[in-house]
Amino acid sequence: MRMAGSTIRVSDATHEKLRELSHQLGEPISSLVARGTEMLRREHFLRSTNDAFARLRNDPSEWQAELEERAAWNGMLTDSEERS
């Protein structure tokens, strides 16, 4: 079954690496490109999240607000558990 798709241009060196991986892993190049793209998307998401968290930690007033919100949520969880 052939998927509809688009053509992308890559360097000869990249294409050769993809061909080698395709042969070694027994997967079509299109699958490798899809997997690699998803891995990069996830890596970018996690890096962005970590950067945002670092900025939050480096702002004392915002970090204090975060800690207070966490405490409020934790109190709500404890109240709920006690009622059960």
C-alpha positions in Angstrom: 0.0 0.0 0.0 1.5 3.3 -1.0 0.9 6.4 1.1 0.2 9.8 -0.4 2.8 12.3 0.6 5.2 15.0 -0.4 8.7 14.9 -1.6 11.5 16.4 0.6 15.0 17.2 -0.4 17.9 16.0 1.7 21.6 16.0 1.1 23.2 12.9 -0.6 24.9 12.1 2.7 21.6 12.2 4.6 19.9 10.1 2.0 22.7 7.5 2.3 22.4 7.4 6.1 18.6 6.9 5.7 19.1 4.1 3.2 21.6 2.4 5.6 19.2 2.7 8.5 16.3 1.5 6.4 18.2 -1.6 5.5 19.5 -2.2 9.0 16.1 -1.7 10.7 13.9 -3.2 8.0 11.8 0.0 7.8 11.0 2.2 4.9 12.8 5.6 4.8 9.4 7.3 5.1 8.9 5.6 8.5 12.3 6.6 9.6 11.6 10.2 8.7 8.3 10.1 10.6 9.9 8.6 13.7 12.8 11.1 13.6 10.4 14.0 13.2 8.3 12.8 16.2 11.5 12.4 18.3 12.6 15.9 17.5 9.1 17.3 18.2 9.1 15.6 21.6 12.6 16.8 22.4 11.7 20.4 21.5 8.6 20.2 23.7 10.5 18.9 26.7 13.3 21.4 26.2 10.7 24.3 25.9 9.0 23.0 29.1 12.3 22.8 31.0 13.3 26.3 29.9 9.9 27.7 31.0 10.3 25.9 34.4 13.8 27.3 34.8 12.5 30.8 34.1 9.8 30.3 36.7 12.3 29.1 39.3 14.5 32.1 38.6 11.7 34.6 39.3 11.3 34.6 43.2 7.9 36.1 43.2 6.5 33.8 40.5 8.1 30.8 42.1 6.5 31.7 45.5 3.1 32.0 43.8 3.7 28.5 42.2 4.6 27.0 45.6 1.4 28.6 47.1 -0.7 27.2 44.4 0.8 23.7 44.8 0.1 23.9 48.5 -3.5 24.8 47.8 -3.9 21.9 45.4 -2.3 19.5 47.9 -4.7 20.7 50.6 -7.6 20.0 48.3 -6.3 16.5 47.6 -5.9 15.8 51.3 -9.4 17.1 52.0 -10.9 14.8 49.4 -9.0 11.8 50.7 -10.3 12.4 54.2 -13.9 12.5 53.1 -13.6 9.1 51.4 
